[in-house]
Amino acid sequence: MSFFRPKAYYRPTDLDEAVSLLSAHGKSARLLAGGTDLLIQRPPTVEILVDIRSLGLHTIKKDEQGGLAIGAATPVEALEREEALAVGPHRALLEAAESMATPTIRNMATIGGNLCNASPAGDLCVALTALGAVVLIAGSKGRREIPITGFFLSPNATALQEDELVAEIRIPSFPEGAGSSFLKLRHHQTSVDIAIVNVASRLRTQDGRCAEAVLSMGAVGPTPLRATRAEALLTGQRMSEELLNRAAQAAMEESAPIDDIRASAEYRRKMVAVLMKTSLETSLRRCGA
């Protein structure tokens, strides 16, 4: 059994101080918010803990246009209780939060930590991809924003530099006629299982046609994937069951899963089509179509 014994613990009072600590200590420093991944991984190279729980990064704010700004240290459990997610086009994020782990873990785990873990099967990552989220990053060179599709580089790797941290996740507002959904398939369908496949979709309809479509998939590639060919197939077309079947099939063909201990690549591909069809049906119903 390995021991995790950092040599120093800091609790900065603002973002600038947190960034300065990361800049000063480099790879030997690690942020602490929920700690659910950190205490499992117990990286031996980490000697400095930077606790960001006092920085006010645990709020969920809705702007006048209906968009959301979610602090990186917001617990997953808070997403489940957020009224702004319970109705309307942001529903996929609430469903992803509800599907994660156990209530105990959801009380501790944070949205920023889940993103920075960069698991190809990350539930929040897939939902936020479908919702077109933007990640606000703070670093020694100032603030920058990056679309979530550019945030994940490879399994467990992100676009963050050593002296940077995620401060906020921003989700845009959507016009009337939009709806979203998230679905997850697990090995035993118990709350602690990692996804074999997870999918999310966001649709917007107008006069019976698809005005916008965003489809995302997890656990079927090195990062959360956009099913861009399936999106193009839907956009501008009159909605029908046959069209949804074709889009789900196209998403399956765009997936790139591997065989592992949890499932075969072939099974994952088939389940992409099944789950995506159901997700599209749900999103379409939530559009009011």
N, C-alpha and C positions, 0 to 999 in steps of 0.2 A: 504493500500500500504506500502510495506517494503522499508526502506531506506538503501542505501549502502554507508557507510561513513568510509572507512579505515582511520586509524590514521596516517599512514606514507607511503611515496612513495619513492622508491629508483630506481635509474637508473644506474646499474653497467656498468663498461667499459670493463669487460672481463668475461669469463665463470667462472673463479675461484671466482671472487667476487660475482657473482650471486649465485653460489653454497653455498658460505659462508653465504649469507643472508638467504637462505632457511634452512641451517643447524642451524642457530642461532634462527630462529623464528618458525620453525616447522609448525604445522597445521594452525597457524595464518597468514602464508604468502601464497600468490598466485602470480604466474607469470602473466604478462600482455604482450601480443604481439598484437593480433587483438582485443581481448576483446569482441568478439561477443557472446561467451557463458557466460563469466563472468558477463557481464552487464545484462544478462537475469536472470541468477541464483541468483546473488547478495547474496552470502553465508554470513550469519550473523556472522560466526566465523572468517572471514577474516579481519584482521586488518592491514596487511602489503601488499603493492603492489610492486612487483619487475619487473620493466619494462626492457624487454630484446631486445628491438628494436634497440639498438645501438651495438649489439654484432657481427654484420656481419653474422647473421644466415639467410640471405634472398637470398642466391645465389643458382643457379642450375649449377652444373659443370658436364661435360661429360669426362670420362676418355678415355684412348687410346683404351681400349677394348670395349667401347660403353656402359659401365655402367654409372649410374647417381648418384650423391651425391646432395641431396636437403636439404638446411638449414631449420631448424624447423620453423623459422619465415618467410618463403617464403609465400607470399599471394597466395591464391587459384587462383586468377586472373592471376598470373604469370605463373601458370601451363598451363592455356589455351593458352598463347602466346608462349610457349616454343617449338621451332622448333624441338628439339630432341624428343619430345613426339608426334609430329604431324604425323610422319611417323615411320614405324618400329614396333617392338614388344612391345613398351611401350605405345601404343595408348590407352589402357584401362584407364590409369591414366588421360589423357587429357579428355576423355569422362566422367569420374567421376567428374572431376573438372567442366566441362561445365554444368553438371546436378544439381549442388549444388545451392540452394537458389536463390538470386537475384544478379545482378551485383554489387550493393552497398555492400552487405554482402561479396561477393567474393573478393572485393577490400580490405576488412579489415581482414577477416578470414584467418588463417594460416594453413598450412599442419600439423604442430606440434600440434596446438590447436585442430584440428579436430581429430587427433589420441588420444590425451590425454582425450578428452571428452568421448571416448570409447563407443559411441552409438552403439548398435547392428545393427542399420540401417545406420551407417556411410558410405557415398559413397566412400570417399578416402580409408577408411579402407578395404573395400571389394576389390577395385582395387589393392591396395598394397599387399593384401594377395595373389591374383592371380599372382602377379609379383614377389613374393618371396622376398619382401623387408626385410631389416635388420635395426633395430633402434639403433642408436648410442646414448648412455646415458652418461651424465656427472654427477658426484657426488663427495662427500667428500672423497670417497675411490678410486677415479680415474675414468677412462673411462671403459665402458663395452658395448658389443654389444649383442643384443637379437633378434632372428628371430621374425618377426611380429606375427607369430602364437602363440608365447609365451608371447606377450606383453599385450594382452587383457585377463583379468581374469574373469570378469563378467560385467554386465551392469554398465557403468560409473566407472569401476575400472581397473587399469592397474598395471603392475609390477614395476612401479616407486616407489622408497622410498621417504620419506619426503624431503630428502636433494638432490634429483636428478631431472634432467630435460632432456628433449629430445633435443639433439644438432643437429642431422642430420638423415636423412632417406636415406639409400643406396639401390639402385636397381641394380641388376647384369645385365651384358650384356647377350645376348642370341645368340646362333648360327644361321646361315642362315636357313630359313625355319620356323621361329617362327612368331606367330601373336597373338594378344590379343584383347579383346573387353569388354565393360561394358554396361549393360542395367539396367534401373530403371523403376519401375512401381509406380505411385503416385495415390492418391485418385482421385483428379480432374485433374491430369496431368498439374498442374500449377507449376511454378518454386519454390514456397515457400513450397510445400508439402514435408513431410518426406516420404521416401520410404515405400511402403507396402511390396515390395520385391525388392532387387537389386542383380544382379549377375555379375560375371566377369569370363572370361575363358582365358587361355593361352595355345596354342597348338604349337607343333613343329612336322613337318612331314618330312619324308625321304622315298623316293621311294614309295610314296602312302600310307605309313603306319604312324601311330601316334607314334612318338619317345618319346614324353613327353606331359603330360596333367596336368594342374592345374586348378581346378574349385573352385570358392568361392561363398558364398551366404550370404546376409545380411537380417536383419529383420525377420529371421526365426529361431533364437536361441538366447541365452544370449550373444553371441559374434559372430563376423563373422566366418562362418563355412567353412571348406574344405570338399568338396564332394569326399572323398578319395576312396570310392568304385566305384564311377563313373569314377574317374581317372584311376583306375586299369583296369576297363572294356575297356577303350579306348586304353591304352598303348600297343603298339606292334601289334595292329590290323589294317587291311586295312580299310581306311576311306570310309564310305558309309552313306547314309541317314538313313538306318536302325540302324546302329551302333550309330549314333548321337541321334536317338530317344530313344534307350535303355539307353544311358548315361544320357540323360535328365530325363528319368523316374527314374533312380537310384539316381540322385541328389535329386529329389523330395522326394524319400523314406528316404534319409538321413537328410532332413530338419526336424526341430523340432519347428515349430511356435506355437504361442498362439493366442487365441482370444483377441482382444482389440478393442478400439473405431474405429480404422482405417480399420480393416478387420478381418474376421474369419480365424481360423487356416486352415480350409479346403480350403478356397479360396487361401490362401497364398501357400499352398502345390501345388495346381494346377498351379498357376502362376510360381512357380519355374521351372516346366517342360517346360512351354511355353517359358519363358525368356531364360532358359539355352539352349534350342534347337537353338533359334535364335542367341544367343551369340556364340555358338559353330560353327554355320554356318559362322558367320562373321569372327571369328578367323581363321577358316580353309581357307576361301577365302584370308585372309591377309597373310597366310603362302605361298601363291602362288600355292596352291594345286588345 
